[in-house]
Amino acid sequence: MTHRDFEGWEEYSRRLKAATEAGHPEWVRLASTLKEANGSVPYFTGKACKHGHVSPRYSSAKCRACALIGL
């Protein structure tokens, strides 16, 4: 993990809660925006995609779950 500016406790705890409810609390360690991820690694917003999945997203903004099931 690289150093990045802290996003604030409220945003961090919202992302941690979403990641924990999804069963993967380690996702909170990913970058929180595409800009922070620099397009090279998945990032985790903690928000559901348009299909309702809460999972990391790729640089294309498609979530990992959608990519796995072919949406």
Beta strands, then each sheet from edge to edge (+ up, - down):
end
